[in-house]
Structures are given as C-alpha cells and as structure tokens.
Amino acid sequence: MTTTSLSVEASGILRDDTASAYLGSAGAGRTTDTSAGAAFNNPAGLAYLEQREVQGSLLLIEDSFSFHDQGSTGTNPDYERRRKSTDYGIGLSGGGSLFYGQPLSEDWGIGLALASPAGGATDFGDNWAGSNFIESVEVMIGVAQASVGYRINDRWSVGASLGISYMSWELTLDPFPGAEETLKLDDTELAWALGLLYRPWQHTSLGLRYVAGVEHQLRGETSMSTPMGAVHDQASQQFNLADLVTFSVEHKLTPALSLMADIEWAQWSDMDRSLIEHDNGPTILVPRNWQDAWSGALGIHYQVSSTLTLKTGIAYDESAVSKANHKLDPPVDRQIAYAAGLSWALTPNTQLDLSYQYLDLGDIEVNQAIEGFDPVAGQPFSQTVSGHSEAHVHILSLGLAHRF
C-alpha cells in the first residue's frame, strides 16, 4: 500500500481490515480466511489452498476533520489571528495491497503479502492556533512477509509469518514564532505473526491470530527555517506498535447466508510517551499514557446467486487514549466502522470485490499546553490549545482475485 489517510490499526488506533477483501464486512471474519489473503489475515488458512491464487486491491480514501476553538490562549504576537476554528485534512489519497498463495502439498501452503496495515496523514496548515504543536504529520507502516500454513488434520491447522515492518514518519511544526521545522524519520524492523484455524463442524470456522508488536527506532534528518537562517540536524524517536490478538468466527447458517464476528485486543499500554531527541538540539517530550484497547466486529455475507455475494458489517473500537490524555495527534477517539460491499465472480476463477467503509473517529476535547523560548525576541512564550475536534474517513476499495 502506498499511502493511507488516517487509516488507523485495530483496537483504538489503527485498523488493518482495509488491507484485504474483508473491508466490506468491517473486518469481521478475517482470521478465518482460506484464500491468498490468509498470508496477511491468518497464515494457518494457507493450508486449505487448492490452487495458486493472487489478490490485489486499490483504495481511494477521503478524510474530513474539523477543529472548533474553545478558548485557546497564547503569548505570541500573532496568536489572536490564528486562534480560530478550522477544517483540516489531506483530502483524497490512495493505497493498495498484494497477496499471493499456493499449495505445496495436500497439507502445506505458502504465501506472500505486501500491505500497509496502518498509517495516517493530517495537515492542519501553519495558520492555526496549534502550529507550535503540529502543522502536519504523515505516518506510513508497510509490511512485507512470507507465510506458511500446515494442516494437522481435517479440523486443525497452524501457520506462521515472518517479514519486515517499515515505518516512515514526517512531522512539520513551528517550534517558535517565525520558525518551521520538518522531521523525516524512518526505520525497518523484523515482524512476525502466528495463526491457528479450527473447524469444529462442517459449516463453522474459528480463527486466532497473534501479531507481535514492533519497536521502531525511527531516525532521520531534520531541517528548520528560522529568521536567523536554516538549521539541519539528525533526530530519533521510538514508536511501539501494539501486540495484537484477533479471534474470528464464521458460521454458515444456510447455503446462502454466513455470519462473521471478530474480537481483538491490542496492547497499546507500552505507548507511555513520545520522545523526539535531536543530536544537536532540544528533546521534545509528549506524555501519551495510552491504554490497552478492545474492538469487536459483526458481519454478514449473503450469496444472492452463484456469481454475486453481498457483504455488510459494523465494528466498534474503543479508544486507546483516555479523555484526560487526548492530544492533537492522533485526532481520534473511539471508532465505529460501517461497511458494505459485494463480490462478483467474473469467471469461475476470477472474482471482483467492491467495498465501502465509513469510519466515524469520534470527538475529542483537547487542552494541550506548551512552554518555549523565542530566540529572535529573546523571551519565553507559552500557548494552550483548547477545543473540540471531529473526524471521519470514507474508504472505497476495488479488489481482484484470480486462481490459476
């Protein structure tokens, strides 16, 4: 996936169902996947592949955010001009994913996955009250992994994935009046996951997936323009991606109707602070105090005919950020996803998927303060941003799967 716009990983911060054909059911049922997408959703499902298969998807994403000022204060000379309500966001963006799977024998299957399970971008602009905290931010997480699945018997299969997790992070802010700094940091780390698939009855599947958290040590260049000239430096930041445990159920009520459900736990409590350390400059500390979070999803697949299947689903992710710890980034609270889609068999071996998802990212109340020093004026300055923020995202996905 190239870039996403506030496509956030499940359980409170970021959702990963946008990277597969399960977007149309709001992610419900994804760890019971037995297609090529199992290379990402649950490697144990690869053991059930009967043919080589490739899946690809393209995403079109539109975001909308608004900030309503509720008494922000500041000592900067131009602060009153910037103290206003504003709409922000990056408008339209896109992305995609690619999965491949093939059977090795009756009991073994392998697969490859290229996807971006998480990311986000927000552009407030430099003419708003909180530019000393954040002007714009863009985060992208990409995963490339190889997976293998083994069928123990007719009911049980296990699997594992191993690959790399790449994270890039770009932040622009105004550290003091008249100055603008841009940080471009990235990192690549090892990533792995384990999966289990159990079929207790003919029409019921239970899937369990564990994705190990990744500790990214981001590092890169910074550049700052000031009234006194340009300044270049190096900086680093640590960002911990959460451990994820996902459990899915899929049950076929009738030959045409299937019900899916998901529950997921994410260990976000390791994210206690953000610390940006410059090699030859200041250290920026932002307390986070995130908490572990749960999410759940329900979905329905209804086969209208031999070639057409309709999908719908709803998901709820509790916030990993308490009301008392809300910050300007990320501008999200609890999340509710409403989804619908369809699968259309173009030929016996080719399937088209079209899905839509609306993400309600909730409301946040912000009261964030900063104390700094203005080297041009030779005096300290202070700012407090107080206000109310709302956000939502529209996601449209077009996917194609082909069996060889």
Long-range contacts (C-beta under 8 A, 24 or more apart in sequence): 1-59, 1-95, 1-96, 1-97, 1-114, 1-115, 1-116, 1-119, 1-142, 2-94, 2-95, 2-96, 2-116, 3-93, 3-94, 3-95, 3-116, 3-119, 3-121, 3-138, 3-140, 4-59, 4-61, 4-93, 4-95, 4-116, 4-118, 4-119, 4-120, 4-121, 4-140, 5-61, 5-62, 5-63, 5-89, 5-90, 5-92, 5-93, 5-119, 5-120, 5-121, 5-393, 6-63, 6-119, 6-120, 6-121, 6-122, 6-330, 6-332, 6-359, 6-361, 6-391, 6-393, 7-59, 7-61, 7-95, 7-116, 7-118, 7-119, 7-120, 7-393, 7-395, 8-118, 8-120, 8-330, 8-332, 8-335, 8-359, 8-361, 9-117, 9-118, 9-141, 9-241, 9-242, 9-244, 9-266, 10-244, 10-246, 10-264, 10-266, 10-295, 10-317, 11-242, 11-244, 11-264, 11-265, 11-266, 11-268, 11-293, 11-294, 11-295, 11-317, 11-318, 11-320, 12-266, 12-268, 12-293, 12-295, 12-317, 12-318, 12-319, 12-320, 12-321, 12-334, 12-335, 13-118, 13-242, 13-266, 13-268, 13-290, 13-293, 13-320, 13-321, 13-330, 13-332, 14-117, 14-118, 14-119, 14-120, 14-141, 15-118, 15-315, 15-317, 15-335, 15-337, 15-359, 16-115, 16-117, 16-118, 17-297, 17-315, 17-337, 18-59, 18-95, 18-117, 18-357, 18-395, 18-397, 19-57, 19-97, 19-115, 19-116, 19-117, 20-55, 20-57, 20-97, 20-99, 20-115, 21-55, 21-57, 21-343, 21-353, 21-355, 21-399, 21-401, 22-299, 23-339, 23-341, 23-355, 23-357, 23-395, 23-397, 24-311, 24-312, 24-313, 24-339, 24-340, 24-341, 24-342, 24-343, 24-353, 24-354, 24-355, 24-356, 24-357, 24-397, 25-260, 25-297, 25-299, 25-300, 25-301, 25-311, 25-312, 25-313, 25-339, 25-341, 26-297, 26-298, 26-299, 26-313, 26-314, 26-315, 26-337, 26-338, 26-339, 26-357, 27-262, 27-297, 27-299, 27-313, 27-315, 27-337, 28-248, 28-260, 28-261, 28-262, 28-297, 28-298, 28-299, 28-313, 28-315, 29-207, 29-248, 29-249, 29-250, 29-258, 29-260, 29-261, 29-262, 29-299, 29-301, 30-207, 30-246, 30-248, 30-262, 31-195, 31-197, 31-207, 31-208, 31-209, 31-246, 31-247, 31-248, 31-262, 32-197, 32-205, 32-206, 32-207, 32-248, 32-249, 32-250, 32-260, 33-207, 34-197, 34-205, 35-99, 35-101, 35-401, 36-99, 36-100, 36-101, 36-111, 36-401, 37-99, 37-101, 38-101, 38-111, 38-147, 38-149, 38-159, 38-195, 39-99, 39-100, 39-101, 39-111, 39-112, 39-113, 39-145, 39-146, 39-147, 39-161, 40-97, 40-99, 40-113, 40-115, 40-117, 40-143, 40-145, 40-147, 40-161, 41-207, 41-209, 42-159, 42-195, 42-196, 42-197, 42-207, 42-208, 42-209, 42-248, 43-111, 43-147, 43-148, 43-149, 43-159, 43-160, 43-161, 43-193, 43-194, 43-195, 44-149, 44-150, 44-157, 44-158, 44-159, 44-195, 44-196, 44-197, 44-207, 45-149, 45-157, 45-159, 45-195, 45-197, 45-207, 46-101, 46-109, 46-110, 46-111, 46-147, 46-148, 46-149, 46-159, 47-107, 47-108, 47-109, 47-149, 47-150, 47-151, 47-157, 47-158, 47-159, 47-197, 48-109, 48-149, 48-151, 48-157, 48-197, 49-101, 49-102, 49-103, 49-109, 49-111, 49-149, 50-103, 51-102, 51-103, 51-349, 51-403, 51-404, 52-100, 52-101, 52-102, 52-103, 52-403, 52-404, 53-100, 53-101, 53-102, 53-401, 53-402, 53-403, 53-404, 54-98, 54-99, 54-100, 54-401, 54-402, 54-404, 55-97, 55-98, 55-99, 55-100, 55-399, 55-400, 55-401, 56-96, 56-97, 56-98, 56-99, 56-399, 56-400, 56-401, 57-96, 57-97, 57-353, 57-397, 57-398, 57-399, 57-400, 58-94, 58-95, 58-96, 58-397, 58-398, 58-399, 59-94, 59-95, 59-96, 59-395, 59-396, 59-397, 60-92, 60-94, 60-395, 60-396, 60-397, 61-92, 61-93, 61-94, 61-95, 61-393, 61-394, 61-395, 61-396, 62-91, 62-92, 62-93, 62-393, 62-394, 63-89, 63-90, 63-91, 63-93, 63-121, 63-122, 63-391, 63-392, 63-393, 63-394, 64-89, 64-391, 64-392, 64-393, 65-89, 65-122, 65-331, 65-389, 65-390, 65-391, 66-389, 66-390, 66-391, 67-124, 67-128, 67-130, 67-387, 67-388, 67-389, 68-387, 68-388, 68-389, 68-390, 69-129, 69-386, 69-387, 70-386, 70-387, 70-388, 71-386, 71-387, 72-129, 72-130, 72-383, 72-384, 72-385, 72-386, 72-387, 73-383, 73-384, 73-386, 74-129, 74-381, 74-382, 74-383, 74-384, 75-381, 75-382, 75-383, 76-132, 76-177, 76-381, 76-383, 77-177, 78-177, 79-129, 79-383, 81-127, 82-127, 82-128, 82-129, 82-131, 83-129, 84-128, 84-129, 85-387, 86-124, 86-125, 86-128, 88-122, 88-123, 88-124, 88-125, 88-128, 89-122, 89-123, 90-121, 90-122, 90-123, 93-121, 95-119, 106-151, 107-150, 107-151, 107-152, 108-148, 108-149, 108-150, 108-151, 109-148, 109-149, 110-146, 110-147, 110-148, 110-149, 111-146, 111-147, 111-148, 111-149, 112-144, 112-145, 112-146, 112-147, 113-143, 113-144, 113-145, 113-147, 113-161, 113-163, 114-142, 114-143, 114-144, 115-142, 115-143, 116-140, 116-141, 116-142, 116-143, 117-141, 117-143, 118-241, 120-330, 122-329, 122-330, 122-331, 124-328, 126-174, 126-180, 129-383, 129-385, 129-387, 130-328, 130-368, 130-383, 130-385, 131-173, 131-174, 132-173, 132-174, 132-175, 132-176, 132-370, 132-372, 132-383, 133-173, 133-328, 133-329, 133-368, 133-370, 133-383, 133-385, 134-171, 134-172, 134-173, 134-328, 134-329, 135-172, 135-173, 135-174, 135-180, 136-170, 136-171, 136-172, 137-169, 137-170, 137-171, 137-172, 137-329, 138-168, 138-169, 138-170, 139-167, 139-168, 139-169, 139-170, 140-166, 140-167, 140-168, 141-165, 141-166, 141-167, 141-241, 142-166, 142-167, 143-191, 145-191, 145-192, 145-193, 147-193, 149-195, 149-197, 154-199, 155-198, 155-199, 155-200, 156-196, 156-197, 156-198, 156-199, 157-196, 157-197, 158-194, 158-195, 158-196, 158-197, 159-194, 159-195, 159-196, 159-197, 160-192, 160-193, 160-194, 160-195, 161-191, 161-192, 161-193, 161-194, 161-195, 162-190, 162-191, 162-192, 163-190, 163-191, 163-192, 164-188, 164-189, 164-190, 164-191, 165-189, 165-190, 165-191, 165-214, 165-216, 165-241, 167-214, 167-216, 167-218, 167-239, 167-241, 169-218, 169-237, 169-239, 175-224, 175-282, 175-372, 176-372, 176-373, 176-374, 176-375, 176-376, 176-381, 177-374, 177-376, 177-377, 177-381, 178-226, 178-227, 178-376, 179-224, 179-225, 179-226, 179-227, 180-224, 180-225, 181-222, 181-223, 181-224, 181-225, 182-222, 182-223, 182-224, 183-220, 183-221, 183-222, 183-235, 183-276, 184-220, 184-221, 184-222, 185-218, 185-219, 185-220, 185-235, 185-236, 185-237, 186-218, 186-219, 186-220, 187-216, 187-217, 187-218, 187-219, 189-214, 189-215, 189-216, 189-217, 190-214, 203-251, 203-252, 203-253, 204-249, 204-250, 204-251, 204-252, 205-248, 205-249, 205-250, 205-251, 206-247, 206-248, 206-249, 207-246, 207-247, 207-248, 207-249, 207-250, 208-245, 208-246, 208-247, 208-248, 209-244, 209-245, 209-246, 210-243, 210-244, 210-245, 211-243, 211-244, 211-245, 211-246, 212-243, 213-240, 213-241, 213-242, 213-243, 213-244, 213-267, 213-270, 214-240, 214-241, 215-239, 215-240, 215-241, 216-240, 216-241, 222-278, 222-281, 226-375, 226-376, 227-376, 228-375, 228-376, 231-281, 233-278, 233-279, 233-280, 233-281, 234-278, 234-279, 234-280, 235-276, 235-277, 235-278, 235-279, 235-281, 236-276, 236-277, 237-274, 237-275, 237-276, 237-277, 238-275, 239-271, 239-274, 240-270, 240-271, 242-266, 242-267, 242-268, 242-270, 242-271, 242-320, 243-267, 255-303, 256-302, 256-303, 256-304, 257-300, 257-301, 257-302, 257-303, 258-300, 258-301, 258-302, 259-298, 259-299, 259-300, 260-297, 260-298, 260-299, 260-300, 260-301, 260-313, 261-296, 261-297, 261-298, 261-299, 262-295, 262-296, 262-297, 262-298, 262-299, 262-315, 263-294, 263-295, 263-296, 264-294, 264-295, 264-296, 265-292, 265-293, 265-294, 266-292, 266-293, 266-294, 266-295, 266-320, 267-292, 268-292, 268-293, 268-320, 271-320, 286-327, 287-325, 288-321, 288-325, 288-327, 289-322, 289-325, 290-320, 290-321, 290-325, 291-320, 291-321, 291-322, 292-320, 293-317, 293-318, 293-319, 293-320, 294-318, 295-335, 297-337, 299-339, 306-345, 307-344, 307-345, 308-342, 308-343, 308-344, 308-345, 309-342, 309-343, 309-344, 310-340, 310-341, 310-342, 311-339, 311-340, 311-341, 311-342, 311-343, 311-355, 312-339, 312-340, 312-341, 313-337, 313-339, 313-340, 314-338, 314-339, 315-339, 319-362, 323-364, 323-365, 326-364, 326-365, 326-366, 327-366, 327-368, 328-366, 328-368, 328-385, 328-389, 331-361, 331-364, 331-389, 331-391, 332-361, 332-362, 332-364, 332-391, 333-361, 333-362, 333-363, 333-364, 334-362, 335-359, 335-360, 335-361, 335-362, 336-360, 336-362, 341-397, 349-402, 349-403, 349-404, 350-400, 350-401, 350-402, 350-403, 351-400, 351-401, 351-402, 352-398, 352-399, 352-400, 353-397, 353-398, 353-399, 353-400, 353-401, 354-397, 354-398, 354-399, 355-395, 355-396, 355-397, 355-399, 356-394, 356-395, 356-396, 356-397, 357-394, 357-395, 357-397, 358-392, 358-393, 358-394, 358-395, 359-392, 359-393, 359-394, 359-395, 360-392, 361-390, 361-391, 361-392, 361-393, 362-390, 362-391, 363-388, 363-389, 363-390, 364-388, 364-389
